[in-house]
Amino acid sequence: MDKKTHKHTVENEPEVSSGFEESSPADALVELEAKLVARETEAATNWDKFVRERADLENYRKRTQREKEELIKYGNETLLMEILPALDNMERALDHLDTENSDPVVVGVRMTLDMLVSALKKFGVTPVPAEKGGEFDSSLHQAMGQVASEFPANSIAEVFQKGYLLNERLLRPAMVMVSKGCE
């Protein structure tokens, strides 16, 4: 073979582009700085979103914990509201009997009432303070009306039904008659 026919020259081959534009180093630096600023802005935005979502998650966790504690503390409120009328009726029945009555049925009712009151105390149920002559408190007492009495104005003249608190929260207000003083 002839050396001339076998020889390739660079002049006959097409030019292959590297894909990179020739730019000055200053232009490349400006472009890189712009990209860096854009990435820093994106990172700051993402960090802000992360911090907000983390705070929302923490608030949600605290709220659910608080709701869980309240459910445990006040969850049996409806059951207790169903038991209170039975307690009222037992007390009314015993109020109409002689305190010295030693009939076994009466003694049994008194013991049952004491056990019921004791069980309610274990679950945080306490009576609302309401006695004749005591001060009327609209947040604890429900006024059924006003009556002239020997007690000073705005005091309790008569108690119709006991009120109860459940863990220091009003379960049922005491139904009372309020005194408007002597007339």
Secondary structure, DSSP 8 states (H G I E B T S, - for coil): --HHHH---TTTS-----S-----HHHHHHHHHHHHHHHHHHHHHHHHHHHHHHHHHHHHHHHHHHHHHHHHHHTTHHHHHHHHHHHHHHHHHHHTS-TT---HHHHHHHHHHHHHHHHHHHTTEEE----TTSB--TTTEEEEEEE--SS-TTBEEEEEE--EEETTEEEE-EEEEEE----
